[in-house]
Amino acid sequence: MAGERSTLKVGPLSFRSPFFLASGTWGLGDSLERYFTEEEIRTYIGAFVTKGLSLEPMEGNPPPRLAETPCGLINSIGLENPGIKVFLEKYYPLLKSYEVPIIFNLHGKTVEEFLALVQILKETDVRSIELNISCPNVAEGGIAFSQSPETVARLIRGVRESFSGLLVVKLSPIGPIMEVARICEEEGADALTIANTYPAMAILSYSPLSIIKGGLSGPAIKPLTLRLVYELSQKSKLPIIASGGILTGRDAFEYYLVGARAFQVGTANLIDPRAVIRIYNEFVELMERYERLSD
């Protein structure tokens, strides 16, 4: 996996890099070419994960939407997106031209909405999806969805019956995560993203009182997610895509040591749009040193 010596295979797809751009952290993807050359995109970015896409356009939450915290960031975007049909027509053609796998992150308030999204994608050449069953900053669906293993089982079964491409499930870091992961494996998912952001709150002003409730990301959550990846890797045979506080190659390398095989870079993109290049190179250097030590 290090450098150019091999490719990463997850389910039916192969990736030239194990580093994916996490959902929502690069907007709609239409500004990638402002920060990367085409060669850099193909070399360093294993996959682009879209914003969470819904059946109909969503305006998202009213401001304030972002708050910095010690070692982290709370976001309360509320899954603002143009809707699946507009995204396919207006943004998907440009993303395809980058020649890296596009993973469609899907959000539904019900199982039926998820299945309707998959039916739309069946009529296209889309070959990979990530089911967002765990978003903590929307009023409906969101994190509560992943708290019901029975509902998750019905969802994965329904998607798998009609979609043969790469099926990734993005899990919540709270609730019955071990049971949900087991169900994802039993029902035919190809991989797990561990994990979504953590429910959090910040006080923005005291008088008048202003608060923001949303999902905490960034280095503050890495120790928590690192443990989840380790424990899940002992229980599940599915490939794990680590997501949580990856700001350096060492962060990714530590996730690798406890069982992850791919990595989603999220908050780091908001600090430095080209962060994935530095993280990739740092990770490759650590992998090569580790392999020499192993020898």
N, C-alpha and C positions, 0 to 999 in steps of 0.2 A: 504493500500500500504506500510505502514511502516513496517520494519522488515520482519518477516516470517508470518505475520498474514493473508496476502492475496496476490493474484497475480494480475497482471495488464493485462487487456484484451484490445487489440486494433484490431478492425476488427475481422477476424476469428482466431487470434492467442492470446495465453496467454504467459505472461512473468513473470519469478520469481523475476526479479528486474526491476525497471524503468530506470536503467542506461545502455545506449548503448554505445559501442565504435564507435566513429564517423568515417565516411568514410575517408580512406587515412592516418589516424593517427596511425595505427598499421600495416602499410605495407600490406602484403598479408596474415597476420595472422599466419604465420608459426613459429613465435618466442614466441607466447603466453605462452607456457609451460616452457619457460626459466624464466618467471617472476611470474607465478601463479601456484598454485597447481590445480589439477582437481576440487577439492571441492570449491576452491576460484572462479574459473571460473563459476561454476554452481550457486554459491551463489550471487556473486556481479555483474556479467555481464549479463544483461538482454538479450542482443543481440549483435552480431558482424556485423557491417555494412562494407561490402567489399570496397576496393578501387573502384573508378569509372571504370567500365569495358566497353570496346568497342568491336565492331565486330572483328577488327583486332588489333594486337599489336600496341601500341603507344610508341614512344621513349620519349615523353614529351619535355619540353622546355630545351634549352641549359642553362648551369649555367651562372650567379648565380641564384639559385632557392629559397633561403631563406634569409630573412633580419629581424633582430630584430628591433622593434620600441618601443617607450615608451608605456609600458603596452600592447604590442601586437606583432604579428608576421605576416610578409607578406610572403606568399608562392606563388611560380610560378612554381609548379611542371609540370603543363600541362597535367595532367591525364596520366602519364606514367603507363602502365599496360601491361600484357602479352597477352591480348585478352581473350574473354569469353571462348573459347574452351580449351585453355591451362589452364586457371584458374580452370575450371570444372574438368579437368583431373588430374592436378598436386597438387592443393591446397585445393579444396573443400572436398575431403575425410578426410583430417586431421581436418579441421574445424568442420565437422559433428561429429567427435569423441569427441569433447568437450561438446556435448549435450546441446548447447544453440542455439536459433534461429539464422540463418544466413540470413541477409537481403542483397540482391544483389543490389548494387548501379550501375545503368546503365547510360551510356552516349552515345548519338547518335547525329550526326550532323544534321540529318533530322528525321522527323516522321517515315519514312520508316526504318531507321536504328534502331530506338528504337523498332519498331514492329518486326524486324528481330531478335533482341536480345531476345525478349519475346518468339518468336517461338522456339528458341533454348532451352530456359529454360523450355518450356512446355514439352519437351521430358525427363525432369529430375524430381527429387523429390523436387525441389526448390519451396517453398511456400510463399516467401515474397520478394518484390522488392521495391527499392526506386529510383524513376526517378529523375536523376540529370539534371534538366532543367535550371540550374542557375550558372554553374561554370564560375567564372570571369577570369580565367587565361588560356583559350584556344582561339585560333584565330577564329575557326569556331564553330558554335553552341553556346555553353556557355551561357553567360548572356543574349545575344540578344534573345535567344530562348524564354525565359520567358516573354519577353516584348510584345508578341503577344498573347492575350487571345484566339483568334480564332485558332491559331496553337496548343495551349495547350489543347483546347477543343477537337480538332481532335485527338491529341495524347492520352489523357485519354480515350476517347471513344473507340479508336482502341485497346488499351491495355485491357480495361475492357471487351471487347467482347471476348477476347481469354484467359484471365487470371483471375482465380477465387480466387487466394490467396490474401495475404495482399498487398495492393497497397498504398505506401506512396509516396508523391510528395515533393521534396525538393525545396522550393521556394527561389527566389532571394529577398534580402532585399530592392531592389530598383525597381522602375517601378510600374505598376498597380497591386500591390500585393493583394489588397482587391478583385479586379475583378477576378484575376487569382485564388484566394482561393475559391471564389464563384463558378467558373466554375469547379474546381476540385471536389467540393462537389456535384454539379449537375450531373457530368458525372460519379460518382461512386467511387472516391478515398476513401480510408479508413482512412487516416490520413495525416497530413501536418508536414513536418520538417521546423521549423522557426528558423533560416534561414541560407542560405549559407554565405560565407565570403563577405566582402565589398570591392569593387574595390579601390585599393590604390597604392601608389608608394613611393619608397624611393631612395635617392641618396647614393650610396655606396662609390664613390670617386669623387673628384672634378677635378682632372687633371691626366689622361683624365677623362672626365665625364662618370660615369658609373651609370646606373639606373636599378631598378627592378620594374616591374609592375606586380601586382598579387592580391591576396585576403587577406584582413586583418582579423585576428582572434585574440582570446585572450580576456583578461579582458577589453580592450579598447572598444570593441563593445557591451559589455553586456548591458549598459543602453539603447542603440539603439534597440537591439533585444528584451529587456524586454518590451519596449513600443509596439513593433510590436506584441508580443505574447499577451499582454493585449488587444490591439485593435482588433486583429483577433479573440480572444476568445469571444468577444462581438458580432461578426458578423457571425462566422462559428460554426456549430455543430460538425465539425470533431475534433477528438482528436488531440492535438498539441504536437509535440515532440520538445522541446526547444533545440536550438543549438547555442551557442554563449557565450564564456567567462565563462564557468562553471569550476571554479578552486576549489570551496569549496562547502560543503553541504549547506551553506547559499545561495550561488548563485542559486543552484537548488531549494531550498525552496522558494526563492523569485519568481522564474519562476512558481512554483506550485501555489503560492498565486494569481497569475494573470492569471491562466488558463491552464498551461502546465500539462500534465499527464505523460510524459516520458522525458528523458533528454539525449542528446548526449554529451559525454565527448570527446573533441578533443585536443586542444593545451595542456591541462594539461597532456596528455599522453606523450608529448614530453619533458616535464619538469621532470615528475616522472612516469615511466611506470606502477606503482602500484597505481596511484592517485585515480582510481575509487573506491578502497576499502576505503580509507580515506573519500572520498566524500560521499559514500554510508552511512557510519557509522555516519558522521556528520549530514547528512540529516535525518536519522532515529531518531536521538536524538532530532532534532528540531521538527520533526513531532510529536513525543510523547509529548514534552512540549506543543506544540500548541494544541494538542487534549485535554490535561489536562486543559489548560486555557479555551478552548471552553466549556468543561464540567462545 
